[in-house]
């Protein structure tokens, strides 16, 4: 079974610039890959995955328009091409009925707007050093806030930049499944509104679980930040700080329930 472990990382000022470069290159490669697939599909030409990767990475590095792709790790670029391939195939499998679940839309180009950015590295693109720092190819050693210990060697890591400007490393590890011990009792769960749930066991006991109302508290905080932002001068650094706090708060709320105006 695979699990994700996410940690806060603290890159230096120089590493901030390098990570921004990697985010931008991965975004360009992703968009170029989608564009090549779209053009090939309209022309009725079938291109292999290796050919698309050669065009958008290997061949692109030799051109003046994309020569800066050589400044970042090729592992991140290859994974970005793989992400576009997966998104494209999920779309076609969804249209043809081979993919179960909700219908997937056509993959969209990534924009330069200030939203969540990420790139992924496999084992040959990162390592955890003996000093506890995370080494990223062509970025260097990054300080990690280890809140818990990794249970096994990670197979990949995703570097994430949230809209509030914080950076995170999300590791994928393999863990052994540990089934729960067998018990001779049964339980039923009744989900409600005033109470989150009522749990009743076969021995006649019942337990009420209070509703924590996380969304209401987050929306109250978001409204306070909106009022605070309206008092800030437009274009000021303090207004931008409040806006980033609001974006981070919006991510924790339910999708589409509230947004902090720009």
C-alpha positions, 0 to 999 in steps of 0.5 A: 500500500502506498501512502503520502507523507507531507513536510514543510520545506524552507528553501533559501532565496537562491533556491526560491529562484531555482524552484520557480524556474523548475515550475516554469519549465515543467509548465511549458513542457506540459503545455507543449506536450498537450499542444503536440498531442492535440495537433497530432490528433487533429491531423490523424497522426499517431505519435508514440510517447517517446516521440512526444518526449523527444520533441518537447524536451530533447529536440526543444533544448537545441532550439533558441526558444527552449534552450533554457530547459537544459538549466533544470533537471530532466527528471522533472521535465520527463515527469511533466510529460508523463502527467500530460500523457496521463491526463490525455489518456484519462480523457479519452478513456472517459469518453470511450467508457473504458474509465469508470467514475465521473467523466473527465474533461479535456486537459487544459493548459497550465497558466502563469497565474499565482496558484498552486504549483508543483513538480515531481521527481523520481528516485534518480532526481532526489535523495535524503542526505545524512544531515536530514536535508533533502537534495533536489537535482540542480537545486541543492540541499533544502531544509525540511521540517521533519514532523514525523519519521518516514517508514520506508524509502520514498519512491518519489517526491512532489515539490509544492508551492502553495498560493500563500508562498509556502513550500512542501515536499510530499513523499510517496512510500510503500507500507505493509498492510496491517489488518485490524484484529477480528472482533465479535461485535458489530456497530452501526453509524447514523450520520446527521446534521446536528450531530456528526454521527451516532455510533451504536454497537451490538451490545446496546451502547451508543455514542454521539459524536459532535459536529466540529463545523470546520467549514463554518469556522473557516468561512468566519475566518475568511470573512474577517480576512476579507474585511482586513484586506479591504482596509489595506491599500491596493498594491501594498505588501500588507494587502498581498499578505492578507490575500495570500492568507485568504487563498490558503484559507480558501483551500481548506474550505470546501471547493467553490464555497468561498473565494477571497477577491483579488 
